[in-house]
Amino acid sequence: MPEPRIIANFPDCPVCKSKVTISELATADLKATGKIPKETFTMLRQNVVPLEQPTLAGVMIPCIVTIFDVCAICGTERCTRAQIVMAPVQAPPGPHNYPFRPR
């Protein structure tokens, strides 16, 4: 799978200009002990949006991924990065996928 192509990077909080995020604080011990690589980019959540109309489930298509985190100093939730990745199309949820069916 090709590496993600970064199209925007926002290392500084727009409010207080800090570079420290909550996910970085949460993973600092794991990075220090080598449980995860030091260069691992961390995040709290991401949104994935297909850039092409998918035709079949399982097909790899380009998607834009916006990555979000929270500033560890002022608490502002912010986008920290946007990138293009190749990701498989997921089958949309159907009635057979729901655990509860109303009568």
Phi, psi and omega per residue, in radians:
M1 nan 2.332 -3.136
P2 -1.155 2.680 3.108
E3 -1.161 2.614 3.053
P4 -1.056 2.524 3.072
R5 -1.811 1.955 -3.110
I6 -1.292 2.195 3.125
I7 -1.888 -0.301 3.056
A8 -2.713 2.478 -3.124
N9 -2.373 2.237 -3.102
F10 -2.195 1.390 -3.067
P11 -1.265 -0.391 -3.071
D12 -1.827 2.459 3.032
C13 -1.117 2.304 3.139
P14 -1.219 -0.281 -3.111
V15 -1.603 -0.959 -3.030
C16 -1.968 -0.054 3.093
K17 1.254 0.153 3.091
S18 -1.218 2.630 3.051
K19 -1.751 -0.137 -3.038
V20 -1.476 2.275 3.122
T21 -2.046 2.833 3.131
I22 -1.069 -0.737 -3.126
S23 -1.151 -0.558 3.081
E24 -1.171 -0.732 3.093
L25 -1.110 -0.715 -3.093
A26 -1.186 -0.521 -3.092
T27 -1.769 0.025 -3.088
A28 -0.999 -0.781 3.137
D29 -1.144 -0.662 3.123
L30 -1.144 -0.670 3.099
K31 -1.235 -0.703 -3.121
A32 -1.138 -0.587 -3.128
T33 -1.607 0.002 3.105
G34 1.402 0.189 3.122
K35 -1.242 -0.498 2.957
I36 -2.326 2.608 -3.117
P37 -1.055 2.482 -3.120
K38 -1.012 -0.546 -3.078
E39 -1.487 0.032 -3.135
T40 -1.070 2.234 3.089
F41 -1.431 2.206 -3.077
T42 -1.864 2.764 -3.120
M43 -2.755 2.826 3.048
L44 -1.675 -0.613 3.088
R45 -2.754 2.883 3.103
Q46 -2.539 2.647 3.031
N47 -2.003 2.326 3.134
V48 -2.043 2.164 -3.127
V49 -2.205 2.134 3.114
P50 -1.104 2.473 3.092
L51 -1.653 -0.183 3.103
E52 -2.227 2.734 3.068
Q53 -1.290 2.023 -3.135
P54 -1.199 2.534 3.120
T55 -1.872 -0.601 -3.141
L56 -2.411 2.549 3.042
A57 -1.161 2.464 3.111
G58 1.629 -0.246 3.126
V59 -1.306 2.447 3.110
M60 -1.453 2.208 3.100
I61 -2.329 2.749 3.086
P62 -1.251 2.423 3.123
C63 -2.337 2.597 2.990
I64 -1.647 2.320 3.132
V65 -2.038 2.108 3.025
T66 -1.809 2.259 -3.019
I67 -1.928 2.330 -3.070
F68 -2.150 2.623 3.076
D69 -2.618 3.136 3.138
V70 -2.122 2.346 3.103
C71 -1.116 2.292 -3.120
A72 -1.351 -0.211 -3.123
I73 -1.677 -0.912 -3.048
C74 -1.911 -0.152 3.073
G75 1.464 0.166 3.140
T76 -1.286 2.213 3.000
E77 -1.371 2.354 -3.064
R78 -2.634 2.733 3.005
C79 -1.324 2.275 3.141
T80 -1.852 -0.349 -3.123
R81 -2.865 2.640 2.966
A82 -2.274 2.386 -3.109
Q83 -2.596 2.791 3.070
I84 -1.796 2.267 3.106
V85 -2.315 2.794 2.977
M86 -1.672 2.208 -3.090
A87 -2.424 2.624 3.120
P88 -1.293 2.512 3.077
V89 -1.268 2.337 3.099
Q90 -1.636 2.503 3.058
A91 -1.181 2.350 3.133
P92 -1.158 2.612 3.126
P93 -1.136 2.391 3.099
G94 -2.115 3.087 -3.117
P95 -1.027 -0.544 -3.141
H96 -1.266 -0.245 -3.106
N97 -1.622 -0.160 -3.108
Y98 -1.482 2.383 -3.135
P99 -1.280 -0.359 -3.081
F100 -2.206 2.270 3.084
R101 -2.063 2.058 3.109
P102 -1.175 2.656 3.135
R103 -1.529 nan nan
